[in-house]
Amino acid sequence: MKKLFKCTFVVILSFISIQVQAFTSEIKTITLSDGEKTTTRLCLPEEGQVNTIVVTIQGTGPQTYLTKREGFNYCDVLADGFCEKGVGFFTYNRRGVDIGETPPLFEKIDSKKYSKYLPYNEAADVETMITYLRKDKRFKNCKIILYGISEGTIIASMVAERKKVEVDALFLHGYAHDNMYDIIKWQNTGEGSMIMINSIFDKNEDKAVDREEYESEDPTVAAYRGYLFQNKPFDSINVVQDNFIDIKDIMAMRGDFQGLLMTKIAENNGLWIWINYTRVTVEWFREHFALEPNKTRLLRVDIPIYIFHGKEDANVPVEDVYDLEVRFKTCNKSNLKTFVFDKHNHDLNFQDWITTDKYSEGLQKLFESAKEI
């Protein structure tokens, strides 16, 4: 199993309804600092007036202003949530990416342009977009919340720390505390995979999955058994044959994937990375690996910082949020608010909306906090 550092919206259960938009959209083409153009979308409440705009930086990979999926658009769901609170919602196509017609990801990628999707370029692109919004006389005095999701929490923090544009608050969802090298290394230990596996299968909360839990006929368990393990029998997953699926089995199945990935990066083998890991370039890794981590960068940011994190986040551990709290307290900084949600994943349980047409506790708090800024 590979770990992707992004918000992934894998629909393994059928959604219950087609989305109905409760906002108006403005599609704009913005010219970036190097002359490249990208398409953006600003969603506004139906009354059209706002005092706050959320500028969103999505997770890793070729993201669009819709994040279109079968039957729904992820960004429409978020736009509804923010616009219902009277807050504008801004998204954009990442460099070299456009909305496509081919499922399941509905995207078109220009590989040459997409190769410039790198941390510093992304930060500069976001600064250009904020400047564009500020020049619109309707929004001249609007508050700007920079909302980073997953990898976006790194880029958003860079923009806030650089202070090239005015930002009023940071929202960090699925918070990345460490440098990307350390995050990927942690993911490849298998600990993140076990967080996700236990959240689905481990009903007695003993941090392992026994045969009965694995073979359960519960619809959610059955769906994830197919998604995560291709419905393989328990004994083939229990590699070490101790009657429990735990971290030892995951590590045995993965082998030294971290070492293999680092070798492919060193060899400039971008094709292997694209096919076997995630759709980014070798240069993306190298630039990220050289970045300062958020755990020190954020100590220089003085605007309000809000963190929204699931206890069962399998991409970045919740313990990192607690560590940041300690760092801020030690430095006598009071501009950090953290919200950790029990039984929430990296996506703040976005799947709740898919299956029940209701926002999770985490997403509700996200929307409410934007209204309060």
Secondary structure, DSSP 8 states (H G I E B T S, - for coil): ----SS------S--S------EEEEEEEEE-TTS-EEEEEEEEETT---SEEEEEE--SSS--SS-EETTEEHHHHHHHHHHTTT-EEEEE--TTEEE-SSTTT-EEE-HHHHTT--HHHHHHHHHHHHHHHHHSGGGTT-EEEEEEETHHHHHHHHHHHHTSS---EEEEES---S-HHHHHHHHTTTHHHHHHHHHHH-TT-SSSB-HHHHT---HHHHHHHHHHHTT--HHHH-TT-SSSBSHHHHHHHH-SHHHHHHHHHHTT-HHHHHHHT-S--HHHHHHHHTS--HHHHGGG--S-EEEEEETT-SSS-THHHHHHHHHHHHTT---EEEEEETT--TTSSTHHHHHHSS--HHHHHHHHHHHH-
